[in-house]
Amino acid sequence: MECEWKPDEQGLQQILQLLKESQSPDTSTQRSVQQRLEQLNQYPDFNNYLIFVLTKLKSEDEPTRSLSGLILKNNVKAHYQNFPNGVSDFIKSECLQNIGDSSPLIRATVGILITTIASKGELQNWPELLPKLCLLLDSEDYNTCEGAFGALQKICEDSAEILDSDMLDRPLNIMIPKFLQFFKHSSPKIRSHAIACVNQFIISRTQALMLHIDPFIENLFALATDDEPEVRKNVCRALVMLLEVRLDRLLPHMHNIIEYMLQRTQDHDENVALEACEFWLTLAEQPVCKEVLCGHLSQLTPVLVNGMKYSEIDIILLKGDIEEDEAIPDNEQDIRPRFHRSRTVAQQHEGDGIEDEEDEDDELDDDDTISDWNLRKCSAAALDVLANVFREDLLMHILPLLKELLFHPEWVVKESGILVLGAIAEGCMQGMIPYLPELIPHLIQCLSDKKALVRSITCWTLSRYAHWVVSQPPDVYLKPLMTELLKRILDSNKRVQEAACSAFATLEEEACTELVPYLAFILDTLVFAFSKYQHKNLLILYDAIGTLADSVGHHLNKPEYIQMLMPPLIQKWNQLKDEDKDLFPLLECLSSVATALQSGFLPYCEPVYQRCVNLVQKTLAQSMLHQSQPEQYEAPDKDFMIVALDLLSGLAEGLGGTIEQLVARSNILTLMYQCMQDKMPEVRQSSFALLGDLTKACFQHVKPCIADFMPILGTNLNPELISVCNNATWAIGEISIQMGPEMQPYIAMVLHQLVEIINRPNTPKTLLENTAITIGRLGYVCPQEVAPMLQQFIRPWCTCLRNIRDNEEKDSAFRGICTMISVNPGGVVQDFIFFCDAVASWVNPKDDLRDMFYKILHGFKNQVGDDNWRRFADQFPMPLKERLATFYGV
């Protein structure tokens, strides 16, 4: 028997002294404490002292003992693998003996310590831990039972996967039935732990739980009206997760569950109400939603609408009583990191602009600085998704409520009505149209409400109806809306400024060139806001300016507009240091402005180009240092490099050939060679976009590197990384047009991957279109190499290019297909109807391309003879028949 470890009195006093000092508010004291703790880590039994203070030294105050345990926890995290065996064994046995300490704080600290040791891969090396904790659950002593459950809950949260694996001999087969017994325990705290433990295993459909799914659900129902809010919250959370994974077991009880969730969504405890409200969000995603919920809409609608009011605590947190705060500088912690969306090259479609794969920015982010997710947001999000499911059926329940809310004398109620109107905009748009001529002017009036929170929500709601506003004659709604929104951009309240700027960006995207007549007026406002805004809103202002440039394009290229816009942007550009993350939105904004201004950007081009190249170079250098000596140098933030590459793309696109001298005088191609091989996909994605743009702008500088670049492009045709693959594919197409027949040696590096991608199911439209265009272009320059594979891609090729607009890229791709058909006519025979359909999708092909189409169609007709052709053409839909007859006489 080894003798029990005893602390040395002097050492113990020293550590207690340290623990006391570390509770001092003074930062320099804190720093010296940190250093001394690090030094003490050199002594193997330092950790024994820490556990001793936590578990044995009852004479000390609890905060000091708990702190000792938390320092030990950090040591376990950082150095556990270096603990001598004796030390780790001592810590483990002390933990298990003291999990039932009479103080809740000490119990919780011991629990955290146990979990941290368990998560260091020690569940395997501490086989007695789980059996012992499960045994302690049966203790007569409440503290022991609660402490053990607290630890088990943390272990279930941190190590759910390993608990359900063969590594541990499947302990859950014993643990889950055990937890279920405690659902009926007399202590609410223990009931709550028991549900929380089981809840960890629902989403992963853990076998051990699925075997007991019915008793689990029965036990949940038994606790449905528990007095303890924490228990009700965990019951609601369980039901929401079961809705996703075991809907089949809930369906027989669905009517009662819905009635129950309606009550809980109105629970007086907001945390319970929030968990219950998630139920509606999850239910909306299930196919059965319509049939199980339609009978309850009249009850549910008012409950959700009611949850959309600001609570008193929300208003306090949002400083809703402070109307003017524009002069108060922002708290830097409140500024969220922005995500830069790297460039993706996409095709224009029939209809308008570039189709986004998904709508981003119009979710409900009206008050994103406070406790992020709350009942108001959850209710609004639920109403939004349910409006998309039920459309007009939901609207009939909402309209009577809206009348009351929108004209209510109390601002909090009126504000919630405006939020409701915005939440249903997408789903109920058709049904709302008759009311909009009356509502939009009312909302425009609300933009000058005396309460800032009413003004800010009105900005958001109006942006949700921007599409309709733009579809009406401009003088009726667009002009008054724009005039009022521009005033709000200069509001004296920062939250209103932010909401107005975001709403204006949405309006710009919808209105596009409709805004051209008002450009001077718009720029006046946006430039004035530069001098007025605090830090956070400046970042949103950059976005509004960039979106304006994207929306009006070359109409911005007028000397008087450039004179207004560029000086403040360049002034900011000069103020910001290379390390400042505010460069991101500014670079994105400049990229849009450069593309819109084209030649108008020339005077500003050189310094901007130089700085981007420097940012790329700096980031690469820092990255190399970090890779060779990770201890000395930290990893760089690669976003600097990504945003810089994207702005260079914008310059190349906007300035075309005039960028040639700048490229000649810089080492950008060497840097791109490194970026194209970076581990981070976003870096590769942006470097391929730049490669394509430089290929179009000044191929003479790219050509010498092609032999190095092509193999890299070939290895990046991996459709798992959609955007990387998309940009690499597009760049290959641009390169082939410039290379012509000299592309021949490189065809084999890329063709097979491209044919595979075009035949792959569930591939995003943008990638398919770019792949088709690149295959066509490769066939145009090297028909002998590509035509033999015609049969393997002609059908998907025709199907995806029929939908894009007539443009240069489509033109070169179709020339390629025609050339390949003349080399290998047999390759198209089986799928000729698809070719006919694709040809008919052209509105105005150039004359020589039309001749190519004519020759192929007539050649095929003559080949098969009139009768066969007639039988063939009878399969055509009528519009196709007519178009081919009109344009090509077949």
KAVENWO-V322348 format. One record per helix or strand of 3 or more residues. SS is the DSSP state (A for helix, B for strand). FROM is the first residue (numbers start at 1). TO is the last residue. If there is no record, write none. Layout:
BEGIN
ss:SS from:FROM to:TO
ss:SS from:FROM to:TO
END
This chain:
BEGIN
ss:A from:9 to:21
ss:A from:27 to:40
ss:A from:46 to:55
ss:A from:62 to:82
ss:A from:85 to:98
ss:A from:104 to:122
ss:A from:128 to:136
ss:A from:142 to:158
ss:A from:160 to:163
ss:A from:166 to:168
ss:A from:172 to:184
ss:A from:188 to:199
ss:A from:207 to:210
ss:A from:213 to:222
ss:A from:229 to:245
ss:A from:247 to:251
ss:A from:254 to:264
ss:A from:270 to:284
ss:A from:289 to:307
ss:A from:312 to:317
ss:A from:332 to:334
ss:A from:375 to:390
ss:A from:392 to:406
ss:A from:411 to:423
ss:A from:429 to:446
ss:A from:452 to:464
ss:A from:466 to:471
ss:A from:478 to:489
ss:A from:494 to:532
ss:A from:535 to:556
ss:A from:559 to:575
ss:A from:583 to:628
ss:A from:639 to:664
ss:A from:668 to:675
ss:A from:681 to:703
ss:A from:706 to:715
ss:A from:722 to:758
ss:A from:765 to:781
ss:A from:783 to:801
ss:A from:808 to:823
ss:A from:825 to:840
ss:A from:847 to:864
ss:A from:866 to:873
ss:A from:878 to:888
END
